[in-house]
């Protein structure tokens, strides 16, 4: 206490100055409208900033919930549209149709800078997902499931060296094999196309439906460039993929009611 008293006496001028300043500010704020207005303005700005921060947090949470709801609705509408599409196309295409349904999910882990890229979705066997189901990103082909746990699925995207995809040039064009070269994540190569096939840049490349992973007619990409050599009996095509792997987030998985029955027949035949 003695030390404190000595400190106050030693700095009595500073203490007296601070005390007088506080008294002056209190008097000015209570007797002058303009300073009161400034103080009130500062208080309102601080309150508004806090309210804005709280509002942004709530809006972010609501936005995430709304995105999930929209994903589910888009999934339902795409599935319904596939049913109409399969009924409206000619018998050559529609015979690959059927009772397809889709399950929405989010990608929670992914890689795009390796030769064998993988993705992880936040839905698994508890949601009805199983290996072999195809994955769409914004309505276009993006990958297929290889493994599932109860709550997650491991997905091999098109940009994986060990995947091959059966695709078709347009609705009535030739069927070929699509694979990734391990270079740009925006392009893949379509092979085994006869030289007699007339191909133009911009032509659509769609699923053939032969693998059972997707219904026929789902967009895979667009023709970018033809690769032809005189010694080859077939031509290769560079395809610009429609799936955007740089921003992939919301996806959906396709399944067909009778796929298990078809798979069992194929296994029996192979044995």
C-alpha positions, 0 to 999 in steps of 0.5 A: 500500500505504501508503495502504491501511495508513493507511485500515485504521488510520483505520478500525481500529474498524470493521474490528475490529467486522466481524471479531468479528461474523464470528467470533461468527456462525461460533461460534454457527452451529457450536455452537447447533442453533437458529441452524443450523436457521435457516440451513439453513431459509434455504438450503432456501427459496432452493433451493426457489425456484430449483427452482420457477423451473426447474420452471415453465420446464420446465412452460411448455415442456411445456404448449406442446408438449401444447397443440400435440399436443391441437390436432392431436388435436382437429383429427383428431377434428373432421374425423372427426366432420364425416364422420359428420355429413355421412353422418347428415344428410338428402340435402339437406345431405349432398350438400355433404359429402366428404373434408374434412381439417383442418390445425392452426396457431397465430395469430402476428399479428392485429388486431381494432381496424380496419375490415379486420382480418387474421390471420397463421397459422404454417403455409403452403404447405409444410403444404399450405395454399392461398388459399381454405381456411376457418379454424376457431377452436374448431370454429366459422367464423373466416376464410379464407386469401387469401395463403400463403408457405412458412411463413405464411398471411394470413387474412381473418376474418369481422370484415373489411369485404370478406368475404361468407359464405354461411350458412343459418338452421339445417339447413333454413332460408333461405340468406343473406349474412353480412357485418360492419358494422365495429363490434363484433367480436362481431356481424355482419349476415345479410341477404337473408332472406325475410319469410316465414322464421320466425326466433327469437333463439337460432337457429343460423346455420351454413355453407351449403356453397355457397362450397366454403370449409367443409362445410355445417353448421359453426356461425357464430353465433346469432341475436341480433336481428331487423331488419325494416322495412315497406318491405323485402321481406327481413329482416336479422338481427343474429348473435352470432358464435361465434368469439372474436377476443379470445382467438384462438390455436389454429386449423385450416384446412379443405380438400377433396380435390376442391375443385381439380377443382370450381374448375377447372370453375367457371373453365372455365364463367366463360371 
